[in-house]
Amino acid sequence: MSDAARGHSTATLFEASSGAALACDPGLRPAWPGARAAGPAFTVRGIGGDNLALHRAVAQAPAGSVLVVDLQNAAHGHWGEILAVAAQQRGILGLVVDGGVRDTAEQAGIDFPVFARHVTVVGTGKDHPGTFGVPVRVGGVVVRPGDLVVGDADGVVVVPAETVAKTLDQSDERVAAEQRALTAIRSGVTTLEYYRLG
């Protein structure tokens, strides 16, 4: 897979980053099985229980970005099929939201990746315009505009923009090392032997 993270998993990025990458808390999960998103963050701060900021963000975010949205963990269905289709039409690559979403089956059907804290049918208002392009706290992690955000089956990680190139190179090296380990293990070497664990 080719993407902004060179196809690397969240686990690889986190482990290879020498402490630079930050792991969002495990409460942020893929809204449907197989979801994966990777791209620079377009940050949004809204108000929980209101989704006007999301409608505005879809209209303003550049193609190739991932929406990263602080909605204060609110258990409302802030995002659904309509916004997902609109986002796809504009080339937005995914959504990471500290809040709730709905229409998860429909979003799986169109392959729009969403990572959220809640799945709920509870609706929202449309009164608060939100703020864009500012640091936001999502999943316990501060995300800044342009940071690399990657979500997959294991969770969501954030790689600060200034460390992305180094982290990706180190991730390439880690994957190569893991492939060597797997080759040895498949030949009968134990993990204790390979890693000299005693």
N, C-alpha and C positions, 0 to 999 in steps of 0.2 A: 504494500500500500504506500502510495506517495502522498504526503501531506506536509503541513508545516512542521510536524514533529518527525519527519522522515519515517513515519509509520511506527515509531517506537511506542511501546506500551507505557502507561502511567507508572508502573512499577520500575521499569527500566530507567525512565527519566528521573524518577525520584532517587533511585539508588546510585545512578551515574553522576548526579549533579554536584557531588561534593558538598552537600548541604544547601545548595542554592535553591533547589526546587522546594516548594511548599505543598503539603498534602492538605486538601480540604477535609473537613471532618466527614466520617463515614455516613452521616445522615444525608449527604448529597449523593443520590443514586441515579443510574440511568432509568428513565421513565419507561423504557421498553428494552427487551433483551437484544443485544447486539449493537446498541447505539455507540457511536464513536464520533467525537468532535475534536478538532485540533486547529487552532488559529490564534491570531492576535486578538486580545480582548478589546471589545467596544464596551466600555463600562457605563452602567445605568444605575442611578439611585432613585427609587420610587417610594411609594407608600403602600404598605401591605393592605390588601383588599381593594386596590385600585390598579387598573392596567392601562391607563392612558399613556403612561411613560413608555410602555412596551410598543404601543401603536406608533408613537413618535420615533422610538428607536429604530424600528423596522424601516421607517421612511428615511432615516438619516445615516444609519450605519453603512460603512463601505463594504462592497463585495469582498468576500474572503475573510471576514471577521467573524468572531464568536461573541454573541451578546452575553455579558456577565452582569447579572442584575441582583441588587440588594433590595429585597422586599421584606426584610425583618422576620424571616421564617414564617410568614403568614400563611395559614392553611386555607387559601382560596385558589380557585382555578384561574390564575392570572393569564394563562396562555393555553391555546388550543389549536384546533385544525386550521381555522381561518388565519391566525397569525403565522402559523408554520408555513402555510402555502405562500402567504405574502412574503415571508422571509426568504423562502427558496427562490421566489421570482426575482429577488434583489441580490441573490448570490451570497446571502448570509449562511454560514456553515453550521450553526448550532446555537443552542441556548444553555447557559448554566444559570440557574436561578435559585436564590435562597428564599424559597416560597413554594407555592403549589401550582400545579398544571392539571389539565384534563385532556380528553380526546387522545389518550395515549395509543390506542389501537390504530386510530387514523394516522397519527404521526409515524408510527412504525410502518404503516402501509405506504407512506410517501418517502420513507427513509430520511426523516428529519430528526437529527439527534438532539435529545433534551435530557438534561440532568437537573433534578429538582429534589426538594426536601419532602414534598407531599404530592400525592395524586388525589384530587378531590373535585367533586362537581360544584362546589360552592362558588357562586358567581362574584363579580367585582363591580365597583363603580368606575367611572371615567371622568375624574375631576382633577387629578393632580398631574401636571405635565412632566415632572421628574427632572433630573439633572444628569447630564452626560459628560463623559470625558474627565471624570474625577476619580480619585481612589475610592474603592468600595470594599466593604468587608463581606465576603461570601464564604460560607463554610468555615468561618473562623480565620480566614486568610485575607490579608489586604491585597487586592488586585488593582494594578495600575493600568491605565490605557496602554495598549501595545504589548503587555506581558503575554507570553505564550500560555494558553490555557488548553489542556488536553483532558478529555474525559473518555473513559471506556468502562468495561465491565467491572474493573477494580476500584473505580472512583474518579476523582478529579484532582489534577495537580496543576500548579501554577509555576512557571519558570520566568523569573524576572527578565525583562527584555535585554538587559545588558549582559546576561549570562547565557542566552539562548544558544549562540554559536558554539561556545565551549561545551555546554551540556549535551548538545546533539553529537558533537565529535566524540565525547566521552561515552555516550550511549552507543554509538557505532562500535567502539572498542569493547564495551561490556558485552554486547550481543555476540561479537566474534569470540570472546573468551567463553561465553556460555555455550556456544556451539562446540568449541573444543572439549568442554567438560561433558557435554551430552554424548559426543562421539566416544569418549573414553568410557563413560558409564554404560553405554550400550554394548561396549566390547567386554564388559564384565568387571570393570574397576568399580570398587565401592566409593561412595561419596566420602567415607572416612579416609580412604586411601588417597583419593584425588585431592582433597583439600587438606590432607595431612592433619587430621583432627585427632589422631591418636589410635 
